């Protein structure tokens, strides 16, 4: 919910313009704005923390990209071709920018170390991020949404002087949940390396034997 529908698509433009012209902002529009402002404030605080914790993954990704020169040089250590998409998605999201120029290396050992360093950094970020999200206070957003659901139609009807116009485009807002927050600000994809599937299967077998 990045934009609250303030007016229905079929509203009578003359009525709407008359109302908007008479007042600085009708109560129903101010209420919709408060919903969006509450959401923007919560997401802004989360993004600020997210950017701080992304400093290391961004640096590791930039170093790996520079050392490789081309993502396809990492193919010997990647689980499959799909991992190139994961790396490209990370590059698009994090947009790493190195302060110093790093030349591509011919050393496979350096590339492998840099790849594993990126993996470790992404895993650390994801753990911290998933621990952080449940601590975010969503009550300001949900209080604003509750007020929107309760009073928006009444306030709009008073302004429009028409129940029909007031109902057009209105959709009640669901309470914001942790799942919604995780969807908006998800953890990062982590490229899979060669042999990881075998390691996971071995761990699962060991767990099954222990039980």
MARSEKE-147075 format. One record per residue (C-alpha): residue number from 1; y, z, x; residue in one letter. Coordinates in pm, 1 decimal, always signed. Last residue first. Layout:
<marpas>
{NUM, {Y, Z, X}, 'A'};
...
</marpas>
This chain:
<marpas>
{211, {-3866.7, +1624.7, +1618.0}, 'X'};
{210, {-3859.6, +1587.4, +1995.8}, 'X'};
{209, {-4057.9, +1264.5, +1974.8}, 'X'};
{208, {-3806.5, +1111.3, +1734.6}, 'X'};
{207, {-3517.2, +1210.9, +1962.0}, 'X'};
{206, {-3692.0, +1051.9, +2258.9}, 'X'};
{205, {-3752.3, +731.2, +2064.2}, 'X'};
{204, {-3387.9, +719.5, +1959.9}, 'X'};
{203, {-3276.2, +766.1, +2319.1}, 'X'};
{202, {-3504.2, +485.1, +2434.7}, 'X'};
{201, {-3365.7, +255.9, +2162.9}, 'X'};
{200, {-3010.6, +335.8, +2268.4}, 'X'};
{199, {-3088.4, +262.0, +2633.7}, 'X'};
{198, {-3257.3, -67.7, +2544.4}, 'X'};
{197, {-2956.0, -174.3, +2340.2}, 'X'};
{196, {-2724.8, -76.7, +2623.2}, 'X'};
{195, {-2909.1, -299.3, +2869.5}, 'X'};
{194, {-2627.2, -550.1, +2917.6}, 'X'};
{193, {-2291.7, -415.3, +2806.8}, 'X'};
{192, {-2133.1, -377.0, +2465.8}, 'X'};
{191, {-1758.8, -421.0, +2437.0}, 'X'};
{190, {-1583.8, -132.8, +2259.5}, 'X'};
{189, {-1379.6, -195.3, +1945.9}, 'X'};
{188, {-1087.0, +44.4, +1904.2}, 'X'};
{187, {-1063.2, +318.6, +1644.0}, 'X'};
{186, {-884.7, +235.7, +1322.6}, 'X'};
{185, {-525.5, +293.1, +1215.5}, 'X'};
{184, {-490.2, +148.1, +865.4}, 'X'};
{183, {-859.1, +180.5, +786.5}, 'X'};
{182, {-877.1, +530.4, +935.7}, 'X'};
{181, {-580.1, +635.3, +723.4}, 'X'};
{180, {-746.0, +495.9, +412.6}, 'X'};
{179, {-1066.2, +683.8, +495.6}, 'X'};
{178, {-872.1, +1005.5, +550.7}, 'X'};
{177, {-744.4, +971.0, +197.2}, 'X'};
{176, {-418.3, +874.5, +30.0}, 'X'};
{175, {-416.5, +961.3, -336.6}, 'X'};
{174, {-447.1, +658.0, -561.9}, 'X'};
{173, {-133.7, +486.0, -683.1}, 'X'};
{172, {-101.0, +381.5, -1045.8}, 'X'};
{171, {-26.6, +9.3, -1088.3}, 'X'};
{170, {+288.6, -112.7, -1264.1}, 'X'};
{169, {+362.8, -484.2, -1254.7}, 'X'};
{168, {+496.0, -497.6, -1608.7}, 'X'};
{167, {+484.3, -156.7, -1775.6}, 'X'};
{166, {+859.7, -96.8, -1768.3}, 'X'};
{165, {+937.2, -438.8, -1910.5}, 'X'};
{164, {+722.7, -367.9, -2214.7}, 'X'};
{163, {+853.5, -14.9, -2258.4}, 'X'};
{162, {+1209.0, -157.3, -2279.8}, 'X'};
{161, {+1537.7, +20.9, -2221.6}, 'X'};
{160, {+1522.5, -111.1, -1865.3}, 'X'};
{159, {+1663.7, +204.6, -1706.7}, 'X'};
{158, {+1496.4, +452.7, -1940.2}, 'X'};
{157, {+1173.9, +253.1, -1922.1}, 'X'};
{156, {+1191.5, +256.9, -1542.0}, 'X'};
{155, {+1230.3, +632.9, -1533.8}, 'X'};
{154, {+943.1, +685.2, -1775.6}, 'X'};
{153, {+720.2, +439.3, -1591.4}, 'X'};
{152, {+791.9, +600.1, -1253.5}, 'X'};
{151, {+751.2, +962.5, -1364.0}, 'X'};
{150, {+387.4, +1067.3, -1335.2}, 'X'};
{149, {+237.2, +799.6, -1111.8}, 'X'};
{148, {+535.6, +806.9, -876.3}, 'X'};
{147, {+535.6, +1185.3, -863.5}, 'X'};
{146, {+169.3, +1180.2, -765.5}, 'X'};
{145, {+239.2, +917.1, -502.3}, 'X'};
{144, {+519.6, +1125.2, -349.8}, 'X'};
{143, {+298.2, +1433.8, -345.5}, 'X'};
{142, {+20.0, +1227.3, -191.4}, 'X'};
{141, {+237.3, +1097.2, +89.2}, 'X'};
{140, {+383.5, +1439.0, +171.8}, 'X'};
{139, {+31.2, +1593.5, +151.1}, 'X'};
{138, {-127.4, +1363.8, +408.6}, 'X'};
{137, {-109.8, +1614.0, +694.9}, 'X'};
{136, {-292.7, +1458.4, +992.0}, 'X'};
{135, {-564.3, +1686.4, +1133.5}, 'X'};
{134, {-847.2, +1460.1, +1015.2}, 'X'};
{133, {-696.8, +1177.0, +1227.5}, 'X'};
{132, {-701.2, +1364.2, +1559.5}, 'X'};
{131, {-1075.1, +1401.3, +1616.6}, 'X'};
{130, {-1128.5, +1030.3, +1545.1}, 'X'};
{129, {-849.3, +947.5, +1787.4}, 'X'};
{128, {-972.9, +1170.9, +2066.6}, 'X'};
{127, {-1323.3, +1028.4, +2047.1}, 'X'};
{126, {-1193.3, +672.9, +2024.8}, 'X'};
{125, {-963.1, +718.9, +2323.7}, 'X'};
{124, {-1241.1, +857.5, +2541.2}, 'X'};
{123, {-1475.8, +573.2, +2446.3}, 'X'};
{122, {-1205.9, +317.7, +2523.2}, 'X'};
{121, {-1142.0, +471.7, +2867.0}, 'X'};
{120, {-1512.4, +483.6, +2950.4}, 'X'};
{119, {-1554.6, +118.4, +2853.3}, 'X'};
{118, {-1250.8, +16.1, +3056.3}, 'X'};
{117, {-1388.9, +197.9, +3360.6}, 'X'};
{116, {-1722.3, +24.1, +3300.2}, 'X'};
{115, {-1553.0, -314.1, +3311.8}, 'X'};
{114, {-1355.1, -222.6, +3622.5}, 'X'};
{113, {-1672.1, -109.9, +3799.6}, 'X'};
{112, {-1852.5, -432.0, +3702.1}, 'X'};
{111, {-1561.6, -644.5, +3818.8}, 'X'};
{110, {-1545.0, -462.0, +4149.7}, 'X'};
{109, {-1920.8, -510.8, +4203.8}, 'X'};
{108, {-1896.8, -879.1, +4117.1}, 'X'};
{107, {-1652.1, -925.6, +4401.3}, 'X'};
{106, {-1466.4, -1258.8, +4394.1}, 'X'};
{105, {-1150.1, -1075.4, +4285.9}, 'X'};
{104, {-864.2, -1213.4, +4079.9}, 'X'};
{103, {-521.4, -1116.7, +4220.6}, 'X'};
{102, {-335.1, -816.8, +4085.3}, 'X'};
{101, {+41.9, -846.7, +4032.3}, 'X'};
{100, {+228.7, -524.2, +3987.9}, 'X'};
{99, {+380.7, -374.3, +3673.3}, 'X'};
{98, {+83.5, -475.7, +3461.7}, 'X'};
{97, {+135.5, -575.4, +3098.8}, 'X'};
{96, {-143.8, -509.7, +2849.0}, 'X'};
{95, {-106.9, -660.1, +2500.4}, 'X'};
{94, {-305.4, -379.0, +2331.7}, 'X'};
{93, {-393.9, -560.2, +2010.8}, 'X'};
{92, {-430.6, -915.8, +2141.4}, 'X'};
{91, {-612.0, -801.4, +2456.1}, 'X'};
{90, {-848.0, -585.6, +2253.0}, 'X'};
{89, {-924.3, -876.8, +2021.0}, 'X'};
{88, {-990.8, -1096.8, +2324.8}, 'X'};
{87, {-1229.6, -841.1, +2469.7}, 'X'};
{86, {-1417.9, -807.9, +2141.1}, 'X'};
{85, {-1432.3, -1186.0, +2101.3}, 'X'};
{84, {-1578.2, -1214.9, +2451.7}, 'X'};
{83, {-1833.5, -953.3, +2345.3}, 'X'};
{82, {-1977.8, -1199.0, +2093.0}, 'X'};
{81, {-2131.8, -1399.4, +2378.3}, 'X'};
{80, {-2392.6, -1132.6, +2442.3}, 'X'};
{79, {-2460.3, -794.7, +2607.8}, 'X'};
{78, {-2189.5, -834.5, +2870.0}, 'X'};
{77, {-2261.1, -773.8, +3238.4}, 'X'};
{76, {-2341.5, -1128.0, +3356.3}, 'X'};
{75, {-2070.4, -1268.5, +3119.1}, 'X'};
{74, {-1778.2, -1097.6, +3293.4}, 'X'};
{73, {-1652.5, -1421.4, +3451.6}, 'X'};
{72, {-1607.8, -1548.2, +3096.6}, 'X'};
{71, {-1306.3, -1320.9, +3049.0}, 'X'};
{70, {-1102.4, -1527.2, +3293.6}, 'X'};
{69, {-893.1, -1405.0, +3585.0}, 'X'};
{68, {-1152.3, -1133.0, +3629.6}, 'X'};
{67, {-939.8, -897.4, +3837.1}, 'X'};
{66, {-633.8, -958.1, +3617.6}, 'X'};
{65, {-819.9, -905.3, +3292.5}, 'X'};
{64, {-987.6, -592.4, +3427.0}, 'X'};
{63, {-654.2, -449.9, +3542.3}, 'X'};
{62, {-490.2, -522.3, +3207.6}, 'X'};
{61, {-778.1, -363.6, +3016.3}, 'X'};
{60, {-769.9, -51.6, +3231.9}, 'X'};
{59, {-393.0, -17.4, +3185.5}, 'X'};
{58, {-413.7, -60.8, +2807.3}, 'X'};
{57, {-705.9, +182.6, +2788.0}, 'X'};
{56, {-496.5, +433.6, +2990.0}, 'X'};
{55, {-173.7, +406.0, +2788.4}, 'X'};
{54, {-353.4, +406.5, +2455.0}, 'X'};
{53, {-326.1, +783.2, +2415.9}, 'X'};
{52, {+53.8, +770.3, +2402.2}, 'X'};
{51, {+54.1, +470.0, +2171.5}, 'X'};
{50, {-175.4, +651.9, +1928.3}, 'X'};
{49, {+44.1, +961.2, +1923.4}, 'X'};
{48, {+346.9, +750.8, +1828.2}, 'X'};
{47, {+136.1, +549.1, +1587.8}, 'X'};
{46, {+35.4, +866.0, +1403.3}, 'X'};
{45, {+395.3, +980.9, +1371.2}, 'X'};
{44, {+496.6, +639.8, +1238.9}, 'X'};
{43, {+207.9, +633.6, +993.6}, 'X'};
{42, {+316.4, +964.8, +843.2}, 'X'};
{41, {+683.6, +862.0, +824.4}, 'X'};
{40, {+605.9, +515.5, +685.5}, 'X'};
{39, {+394.6, +668.4, +408.5}, 'X'};
{38, {+668.2, +910.4, +305.7}, 'X'};
{37, {+925.8, +630.1, +316.4}, 'X'};
{36, {+709.7, +407.1, +97.4}, 'X'};
{35, {+669.5, +673.4, -169.3}, 'X'};
{34, {+1038.2, +764.2, -145.2}, 'X'};
{33, {+1129.9, +399.3, -200.5}, 'X'};
{32, {+929.0, +388.9, -520.9}, 'X'};
{31, {+1113.5, +697.3, -644.6}, 'X'};
{30, {+1452.2, +549.2, -555.1}, 'X'};
{29, {+1359.4, +237.2, -752.1}, 'X'};
{28, {+1255.9, +442.5, -1054.6}, 'X'};
{27, {+1575.7, +648.0, -1039.2}, 'X'};
{26, {+1800.9, +343.1, -1053.8}, 'X'};
{25, {+1981.4, +242.8, -733.9}, 'X'};
{24, {+2356.4, +217.8, -684.6}, 'X'};
{23, {+2398.9, +171.0, -1056.2}, 'X'};
{22, {+2553.4, -83.5, -1294.1}, 'X'};
{21, {+2458.9, -392.2, -1100.0}, 'X'};
{20, {+2092.6, -298.6, -1071.8}, 'X'};
{19, {+2074.3, -249.0, -1447.5}, 'X'};
{18, {+2250.3, -578.4, -1524.6}, 'X'};
{17, {+2038.8, -764.6, -1271.5}, 'X'};
{16, {+1718.6, -635.0, -1425.2}, 'X'};
{15, {+1821.1, -718.7, -1778.8}, 'X'};
{14, {+1927.5, -1071.8, -1681.3}, 'X'};
{13, {+1614.3, -1125.5, -1476.9}, 'X'};
{12, {+1382.0, -1048.2, -1767.9}, 'X'};
{11, {+1081.4, -912.3, -1585.0}, 'X'};
{10, {+788.9, -1150.4, -1539.0}, 'X'};
{9, {+706.2, -1065.2, -1176.9}, 'X'};
{8, {+723.6, -695.4, -1251.5}, 'X'};
{7, {+980.5, -486.7, -1068.4}, 'X'};
{6, {+938.7, -205.8, -818.0}, 'X'};
{5, {+602.5, -313.4, -680.2}, 'X'};
{4, {+555.8, -59.0, -399.4}, 'X'};
{3, {+517.7, -221.5, -58.7}, 'X'};
{2, {+282.3, -129.5, +224.1}, 'X'};
{1, {+0.0, +0.0, +0.0}, 'X'};
</marpas>
